[in-house]
């Protein structure tokens, strides 16, 4: 729905600008730019920093949970033997429930951190897009990855400019934080 709405707004602005201009109005045609947000979100310095942060913060715990999962698989294989005692079966069930609970807690922590990082990234990307669009005189900027854009002239593509601006803003904020400490 969002994609259709964005496309409809873009087409509406173009048509309204052309109709008004044809009537002799003084409104110039809209200058529309496009940005591949997926590229910005994956290739920018803050995106790479977030990935590194997540790995350093949660990598060890993830590895530990994976090791516990492998150990549990070995216990399960041992239980396939019909001679396995009820005590071993109960121990396996308790271990599995414990691992499931730890995994849920881990995933909840990771998700909370990812949400925060995504919010920070979105704010940063919108700020950068605004700065680039304003500096280059664009009236409207559309996300190519959101769909609806079937073709855009290369001169309308602001992706690399936005990527550079995101990196610049991120580095400035990082320098401000390190300077205040």
C-alpha positions in Angstrom: 0.0 0.0 0.0 2.8 2.4 0.9 4.5 1.7 -2.4 1.4 2.5 -4.4 0.8 5.6 -2.4 4.4 6.9 -2.9 4.1 6.2 -6.6 0.7 7.9 -6.8 2.0 11.0 -5.0 5.1 11.1 -7.3 2.9 10.9 -10.5 0.4 13.3 -9.0 3.1 15.9 -8.4 4.6 15.5 -11.8 1.2 15.8 -13.5 0.1 18.7 -11.4 3.3 20.6 -12.1 3.0 20.0 -15.8 -0.7 20.9 -16.0 -0.1 24.1 -13.9 2.9 25.0 -16.0 0.9 24.5 -19.2 -1.7 26.9 -17.9 0.9 29.6 -17.7 1.5 29.3 -14.0 4.9 30.2 -12.6 5.4 26.9 -10.7 8.5 25.1 -12.0 8.4 21.3 -12.7 9.2 19.1 -9.7 12.7 17.8 -9.5 12.5 14.2 -8.3 15.4 12.2 -7.1 15.8 8.5 -6.2 17.8 6.7 -3.6 18.5 3.0 -3.2 18.0 2.8 0.6 19.0 -0.8 0.7 22.5 0.1 -0.7 22.8 2.9 1.9 21.6 0.6 4.7 24.1 -2.1 3.9 27.2 -0.2 2.6 27.4 2.8 4.9 30.0 3.2 7.6 27.3 3.2 10.4 25.7 0.0 9.0 29.1 -1.7 9.1 29.7 -0.3 12.6 26.3 -1.6 13.7 27.1 -5.0 12.3 30.4 -5.1 14.2 28.8 -3.9 17.4 26.1 -6.6 17.2 28.8 -9.3 16.5 31.0 -8.1 19.4 28.0 -7.7 21.8 26.2 -11.0 21.0 28.6 -13.2 19.1 30.0 -15.0 22.1 26.6 -15.7 23.5 25.3 -16.9 20.1 28.3 -19.3 19.8 27.6 -20.6 23.3 24.0 -21.3 22.5 25.0 -23.0 19.3 27.4 -25.3 21.3 24.7 -26.1 23.7 22.4 -27.0 20.8 25.0 -29.3 19.4 25.5 -31.0 22.8 21.7 -31.4 23.0 21.6 -33.1 19.6 24.2 -35.6 20.8 22.0 -36.3 23.9 19.0 -36.8 21.6 21.0 -39.3 19.5 21.9 -41.2 22.7 18.2 -41.3 23.7 17.4 -43.2 20.5 18.8 -46.3 22.1 15.8 -48.2 23.6 17.9 -48.9 26.7 18.1 -45.2 27.6 16.8 -44.6 31.2 13.8 -42.4 32.0 16.1 -40.2 34.0 18.2 -39.5 31.0 15.1 -38.7 29.0 13.9 -36.3 31.7 17.3 -34.7 31.8 17.2 -34.2 28.1 13.7 -32.6 28.3 14.9 -30.2 31.0 18.0 -29.3 29.1 16.0 -28.7 25.9 13.5 -26.4 27.8 16.4 -24.6 29.4 18.1 -24.0 26.0 14.8 -22.9 24.5 14.3 -20.3 27.2 17.9 -19.1 26.9 17.4 -18.8 23.1 14.2 -16.9 23.4 15.8 -14.4 25.9 18.8 -14.1 23.6 16.6 -13.4 20.6 14.6 -10.8 22.5 17.8 -9.0 23.5 19.1 -9.0 19.9 15.8 -7.8 18.6 15.7 -4.9 21.0 19.2 -3.8 20.1 18.4 -4.2 16.3 15.3 -2.0 16.7 17.3 0.7 18.4 20.1 0.5 15.7 17.5 0.6 12.9 15.8 3.6 14.4 19.2 5.4 14.6 20.0 4.4 11.1 16.7 5.6 9.7 17.1 9.0 11.4 20.6 9.3 10.0 19.5 8.3 6.5 16.6 10.7 6.5 18.8 13.6 7.7 21.4 12.8 5.0 18.7 12.5 2.3 17.3 15.8 3.3 20.7 17.5 3.2 21.6 16.1 -0.2 18.1 16.9 -1.7 18.2 20.4 -0.4 21.8 21.0 -1.6 21.0 19.7 -5.1 17.6 21.3 -5.4 15.4 18.2 -5.4 11.8 18.7 -4.4 11.0 15.1 -3.9 13.1 11.9 -3.2 11.8 8.4 -3.6 13.2 5.1 -2.3 13.9 2.8 -5.2 13.8 -0.3 -3.0 10.2 0.6 -1.8 9.0 -0.2 -5.3 7.0 1.8 -7.8 10.1 3.2 -9.6 10.5 1.3 -12.8 13.0 3.7 -14.4 15.0 6.7 -13.2 17.6 8.6 -15.2 21.0 8.3 -13.6 21.1 12.1 -13.0 18.2 11.6 -10.6 20.0 8.9 -8.6 21.2 10.3 -5.3 22.3 7.0 -3.7 26.0 7.6 -3.7 25.6 11.2 -2.5 23.3 10.1 0.4 25.7 7.3 1.2 28.6 9.8 1.4 26.4 12.2 3.5 25.4 9.4 5.9 29.1 8.5 6.4 30.0 12.1 6.9 27.2 12.7 9.5 28.1 9.5 11.3 31.8 10.4 11.5 30.9 13.9 12.8 28.7 12.5 15.5 31.4 10.0 16.4 33.9 12.8 16.7 31.5 14.9 18.8 31.0 12.0 21.2 34.7 11.3 21.5 35.5 15.0 22.0 32.9 15.4 24.8 34.3 12.5 26.9 
